[in-house]
């Protein structure tokens, strides 16, 4: 994937957007981008995706990637699907063509904060149901390279972690289809 040269935002520029980020819908979020990662550093933008309880997003490399968080080194079941707030992605990426560089599969205009979506919360997205994982989703060296050190500090700050600005992990509870424009709705416990 080819990257355009983008000036990374400063902490002041990132923090100036906090009110806008906090205004994301608490419920009835909208799927704005779906990305399949067939191999490391490869991205396919999809109009729709099938989510499976065993394989995650069909065709995504999650099911082949190892994890240091599992006893056998296999893929972690609570990290099947990575979800990022579309407003945060738009801020750090600056251009929609760069959103997929964040490395997540679903980009939703929705408040992903721990207060709004605590671990165990279920989300109906399209015909699929996902459950928010307790495992934190943090950025890596690739996030720094693509969006800058300040962006990493911003999403991993105390407030950034509380708001889950880097995103959340989830697992598929009920298989189904997710389409661009699908609604993400919190289910009552």
Helices and strands as residue ranges (DSSP letters): H 11-15, H 18-22, E 29-36, E 44-46, E 48-52, E 56-57, G 61-64, G 77-79, E 81-85, H 86-93, G 96-102, E 106-109, E 122-125, E 128-136, H 141-147, H 149-155, H 158-163, E 168-174, E 176-179, E 183-186
